[in-house]
């Protein structure tokens, strides 16, 4: 199967798990409710006497650890967001993310505000988790309008310009590094993918699993994408690295339907070329615009939204010709890294949690051709 032919025939710019923009909530389980209530009241009595409700976003996010708390303090009722960090999360990486978040907040960027505990701490520990409380922001996810794209691009430009001048950046970069295991899983090359396909073939013979057949049908398409990224790696290596937000997708943005309210998830800070993060952000926002607007001519609509994003971003933080040229490279590189992680974790570690990324990331690779 020819990779170019496959990409042309693939269904792209379809709704995915980040396309639902309206935020709905569901109550947490009784056990979870009691545990979270205890943690909150024991450490944040300065802002609440009682917890009235604890809810979680009613979505299928695999690692959702954010909780909306309805509270009261005397006669005053308030809402807060309680962030519970996974047991495996390194405390230094949390501190590094908070340091960046506070810097951006003080610089006027639209970011969440951390609420200090009774003891004046940003992070409290109750075995086995760490917790942080944020001011709750009533809004929805990025919906997909051009006004939202303009507002988000403007804030992204400001953010990257600020992060380029981040104090103590060298120290913080070390605190925000990918764990070695994650880096290993994200690595890809022609040889690595040949081994993945070989393992998929063995698995197919043993189980007759349709998933294996589906992955193998993308063999030429994926290897073609890998080859194209390899041809541009040397040029990409000439770009400077800085701390960036690595995961700017619609569910990590809050808007009022027209303007950006806040950028979320600063756990996703990494040391990469800024175009890596911006290409990813632009793709995810533009594709959501296509899902939302349903234009008849997708190619023209993508070009229009892309130009709007880049023009607004560059008013805050100019890009070089090389950075703009490498947009498709960074989109394919990130999609291939995520797909490599998912497939290696499945075939070599037996973890099927990210199998669904096959459709999502192959579509992202194909969509990259529109940018």
RAGIDA-V416292 format. One record per residue. N is the residue number from 1. RES is the residue in one small letter. PSI is psi in radians with two decimals (none if undefined). Layout:
N RES PSI
N RES PSI
//
This chain:
1 x 2.29
2 x 2.31
3 x -0.78
4 x -0.73
5 x -0.74
6 x -0.75
7 x -0.59
8 x -0.60
9 x -0.20
10 x 2.50
11 x 2.05
12 x 2.92
13 x 0.69
14 x 2.77
15 x 2.52
16 x -2.88
17 x -0.23
18 x 0.13
19 x -0.32
20 x 1.96
21 x -0.50
22 x 2.23
23 x 2.08
24 x 2.67
25 x 2.69
26 x 2.60
27 x 2.50
28 x 2.94
29 x 2.72
30 x -0.74
31 x -0.79
32 x -0.69
33 x -0.84
34 x -0.74
35 x -0.78
36 x -0.67
37 x -0.77
38 x -0.81
39 x -0.79
40 x -0.86
41 x -0.53
42 x -0.40
43 x -0.24
44 x 0.73
45 x -0.27
46 x -0.35
47 x -0.10
48 x 2.44
49 x -0.52
50 x 2.75
51 x 2.09
52 x -0.68
53 x 2.63
54 x 2.09
55 x 2.81
56 x 2.63
57 x 2.29
58 x 1.14
59 x 3.04
60 x 0.47
61 x 2.26
62 x -0.70
63 x 0.63
64 x 2.10
65 x 0.51
66 x 2.34
67 x 2.30
68 x 2.06
69 x 2.15
70 x 2.17
71 x 2.95
72 x 2.56
73 x 1.77
74 x -2.15
75 x -0.11
76 x 2.25
77 x 2.41
78 x 2.90
79 x 2.49
80 x 2.77
81 x 2.10
82 x 2.12
83 x 2.09
84 x 2.14
85 x 2.49
86 x 2.65
87 x -0.60
88 x -0.08
89 x 2.23
90 x 2.24
91 x -0.59
92 x -0.63
93 x -0.59
94 x -0.80
95 x -0.71
96 x -0.75
97 x -0.70
98 x -0.67
99 x -0.76
100 x -0.77
101 x -0.76
102 x -0.68
103 x -0.80
104 x -0.68
105 x -0.80
106 x -0.42
107 x 0.03
108 x 0.13
109 x 2.66
110 x 1.56
111 x 2.79
112 x 2.64
113 x 2.20
114 x 2.38
115 x 2.22
116 x 2.60
117 x 3.09
118 x -0.59
119 x 0.13
120 x 0.33
121 x 2.59
122 x -0.50
123 x 2.22
124 x 2.63
125 x 2.16
126 x 1.93
127 x 2.28
128 x 0.23
129 x 2.79
130 x 2.61
131 x 2.60
132 x 2.54
133 x 2.37
134 x 2.72
135 x 2.31
136 x 2.35
137 x 1.99
138 x 1.95
139 x -3.00
140 x 3.03
141 x 2.94
142 x 2.17
143 x -0.73
144 x 0.30
145 x 2.79
146 x -0.56
147 x -0.72
148 x -0.68
149 x -0.77
150 x -0.83
151 x -0.75
152 x -0.78
153 x -0.69
154 x -0.78
155 x -0.63
156 x -0.72
157 x -0.77
158 x -0.76
159 x -0.85
160 x -0.64
161 x -0.69
162 x -0.75
163 x -0.44
164 x -0.43
165 x 0.34
166 x 2.21
167 x 2.58
168 x 0.61
169 x -0.67
170 x -0.79
171 x -0.77
172 x -0.61
173 x -0.70
174 x -0.59
175 x -0.37
176 x 0.23
177 x 2.57
178 x 2.44
179 x 2.57
180 x -0.67
181 x -0.73
182 x -0.76
183 x -0.75
184 x -0.74
185 x -0.53
186 x -0.29
187 x 2.47
188 x 2.69
189 x 3.03
190 x -0.76
191 x -0.76
192 x -0.75
193 x -0.56
194 x -0.68
195 x -0.66
196 x -0.78
197 x -0.62
198 x -0.75
199 x -0.65
200 x -0.66
201 x -0.75
202 x -0.77
203 x -0.65
204 x -0.75
205 x -0.64
206 x -0.61
207 x -0.29
208 x 0.65
209 x 2.24
210 x -0.49
211 x -0.71
212 x -0.76
213 x -0.70
214 x -0.81
215 x -0.79
216 x -0.49
217 x -0.32
218 x 0.13
219 x -0.96
220 x -0.67
221 x -0.81
222 x -0.79
223 x -0.59
224 x -0.72
225 x -0.71
226 x -0.78
227 x -0.72
228 x -0.64
229 x -0.67
230 x -0.55
231 x -0.26
232 x 0.03
233 x -0.72
234 x -0.72
235 x -0.72
236 x -0.58
237 x -0.30
238 x -0.23
239 x 2.45
240 x 2.62
241 x 2.69
242 x 2.98
243 x 2.27
244 x 2.82
245 x 2.13
246 x -0.09
247 x 0.97
248 x 1.41
249 x 2.98
250 x -0.57
251 x -0.08
252 x 0.31
253 x 2.46
254 x 2.35
255 x 2.93
256 x 0.25
257 x -0.33
258 x -0.77
259 x 2.64
260 x 2.33
261 x -0.73
262 x 2.64
263 x 2.31
264 x 3.06
265 x 1.13
266 x 0.18
267 x -0.29
268 x 0.63
269 x 2.37
270 x 2.91
271 x 1.70
272 x 2.91
273 x 2.43
274 x -0.48
275 x -0.39
276 x -0.83
277 x -0.67
278 x -0.67
279 x -0.78
280 x -0.81
281 x -0.81
282 x -0.79
283 x -0.84
284 x -0.63
285 x -0.72
286 x -0.72
287 x -0.59
288 x -0.58
289 x -0.74
290 x -0.75
291 x -0.73
292 x -0.79
293 x -0.43
294 x 0.95
295 x 2.65
296 x -0.66
297 x 1.68
298 x -0.72
299 x -0.82
300 x -0.67
301 x -0.70
302 x -0.80
303 x -0.74
304 x -0.87
305 x -0.66
306 x -0.81
307 x -0.68
308 x -0.82
309 x -0.92
310 x -0.70
311 x -0.76
312 x -0.77
313 x -0.78
314 x -0.26
315 x -0.43
316 x -0.51
317 x 1.61
318 x 2.58
319 x 2.68
320 x 2.88
321 x -0.65
322 x -0.74
323 x -0.76
324 x -0.69
325 x -0.60
326 x 0.15
327 x -0.90
328 x -0.61
329 x -0.84
330 x -0.63
331 x -0.80
332 x -0.68
333 x -0.80
334 x -0.72
335 x -0.74
336 x -0.62
337 x -0.78
338 x -0.68
339 x -0.68
340 x -0.77
341 x -0.89
342 x -0.79
343 x -0.68
344 x -0.68
345 x -0.59
346 x -0.96
347 x -0.52
348 x -0.36
349 x -0.13
350 x 0.28
351 x 1.95
352 x 0.18
353 x -0.56
354 x 0.37
355 x -0.57
356 x -0.26
357 x -0.23
358 x -0.89
359 x -0.77
360 x -0.78
361 x -0.56
362 x -0.63
363 x -0.71
364 x -0.67
365 x -0.77
366 x -0.70
367 x -0.47
368 x -0.49
369 x -0.38
370 x -0.08
371 x none
//
